[in-house]
């Protein structure tokens, strides 16, 4: 089992997407990359803790490799906007990858360079790549958020369209 941590805006969105990916065994939202020990959602929303909203992805790399996870990650958020995804604004929404090891760091940096060379985006990619830090699991009301709150306005307006696009673009990577 391998682990990677992705921050691509609101962790409700990224959790909903990666829960559907083959080979992904567990997705846990939380906080990483800041200075406050055991931060709360309210604290990280102030921007003063320096944490990002991330998801911890535990995956079977024999079923879904790291490159495919990177492809999904970069296709399901805007890696060119600094500290923002849509209407979600703040350092907690930055695009960031926290890696388990040096191989993941090299792969992520290589992947970003490839996207830039291919000019996939009209602007520079601002995604940070870093060694993992201490991971703090989010409060229970954030766990499995989309599946428990599908009728909420944010889920319908923001997460549903992302999920539909993801499921259309990555049909061969979906759990049955």
Beta strands, then each sheet from edge to edge (+ up, - down):
strand 1: 2-8
strand 2: 24-32
strand 3: 52-59
strand 4: 84-85
strand 5: 88-89
strand 6: 95-99
strand 7: 128-131
strand 8: 136-137
sheet 1: 7+ 6+ 1- 3+ 2- 8+
sheet 2: 4+ 5-
end
